[in-house]
Every structure is written in C-alpha cells, then in structure tokens.
Amino acid sequence: MSDTPRDQQPDDSGTEPVTGPPGGAPTAADGPARGGATGRVGGRAGTGPAGATRAGGSRAAGSPAGGIGGWWRSLWGGGGSTRRPPGRDPREGALRWSSEPGPAGGAGPENDPALRRRRRWFVAGIAAAAALVVIALCAGTVAVVEFVGDFRGRTDEARDDRRARDGDCLALEERLNRLLPPGVTTTPQARAVAVRDENAAVRIYVAQVPDVGDQDGWRQLLDARTAYAEALDRQAKSRTPAFFVAPRTADGRAVTDQLVRWSPAPCAGPIRRLAAPDL
C-alpha cells in the first residue's frame, strides 16, 4: 500500500480541462468544427421557409396553368394540386414534397360539385352532338334514297310514255298506208273522199295525244284538210280550182313544222304526208 493520500492521486479518466487563451477565444482546433457547423447552418438557411417560398413560387410559375391544357385539366380535375405544401421533415432536416392526398372529405377535385357538374354537361353535350350527327346522317340517307327512287320512277314513266306515243305514231302510219293517197286520184270527187278518209284515221291518233297543245296543232291541220276537201267538192260542180292552205301559228310558222318538233320521231312521216294532200 502507498502512503500517498487517495485524494491526491491523479485523475485517470482521460479528460483534460479545456484551456485556451483568455477571453474564451476559440482555438485552432475548435475552428474547423465550429466553422463546419456554421457552414451547414448557413447552407440550410438558404433552403429554410423563405427558400421554400421561393422554390414553391418558381415551381408554380413553371406549371402549365394557362391555355387549352390548363382548361382541360381544370375541367377534369387536373387544375388543382393535391400535394401538400412543402415543409421541413423533422426526421431528415430537409425539404420534401408530400404526394399523399388530403384528408378524407376534403375539398379535392373529386369532391367539387362544380367540377362534377362541368363533367356532366361536357358528356351530355358530346352525346347530344353525336345524336344530332346520327339523325342528320339518317335523314340525309333517307332523302337521297327517296330522290333516287323518285328520279327512277319518273324516268321509267317518261320512257313508258315515249314508247306508247311511238306505238301510236306507228299505228297511225299503218292506217294511212292502208288508204289510197289523195295524190293518185284522177277526179276532184275521188281526191276529196281520200282526204276525208285520211282525216278519219288521224282523228283516232289525236284522241290518244295527251298534250293539249299537240291536240290543237293536229286539229288545225285537220281543219285545213277538211276545208281542202270542201273546195274539191265545189271544184267538181263549179270548176273552181281547189287549193290546200297549210295552217300557221300566230307568229307565222307552219303548224306542221311545230308538230314535227313536238311529236315523236315515228310521227314525222305521217305529218309530212298529211301536210301535202294535193300531191
């Protein structure tokens, strides 16, 4: 055992008193540590609440909130952000953006009545426009089909009428060919009889002509032929020569030329024959 008192033994705890220059000035050993801490604090100060405000402002300014894209996102709930504002994470000591949705029942886009109303009106407008387009297409198709059907019907009717009139003209020519032409007769009485026979054959055709104007032209021709037959009768009695006077329209054109233009092509031959009863 040592006779040295226990209170005077040196301290073996390994700690030494902190010494430094008078006035508590930091030593060179303490400078880097404290300077590093100060540097870290200064670095965080740039990203503190004011820095977060500046970061949030730059992020909001860079977001596409205008134009057609902004309108579309506002219509379908993309205009408002559901992220929480930036805040300091107490565990990490740094800024972070929280992408977690807000609390249930909050004022999110899916719970906005005005947004749901806009969506319903948008969908209803598209449905109404599509219905109008379908109705217009159906109505146009029906109108085209009816027009084509009517056109074909009118074309068929006109073709049938033309065939019928052509047949009537051929029948007239056949009846005239059975008769003796007035030009081959030798006496005025015989020629008058031949003219009246042809007029009887023509009256059958005139009764079948559907157009009133054509009927008037044919009647004028028949009246002129009848007057010529009466003149032939007078010639046989009084020796007064008889002449055929072809009828004319109000403007001076020959009625026979008008009948040739208006009548079917097979009637051109009979009309020219009837227009010259003295040959």
PyMOL commands that set and color helices and strands:
alter all, ss='L'
color gray80, all
select helices_A, chain A and resi 6-8+30-45+49-62+67-75+109-111+113-177+182-184+188-206+212-238+255-262+265-274
alter helices_A, ss='H'
color red, helices_A
select strands_A, chain A and resi 84-88+95-98
alter strands_A, ss='S'
color yellow, strands_A
deselect
rebuild
show_as cartoon
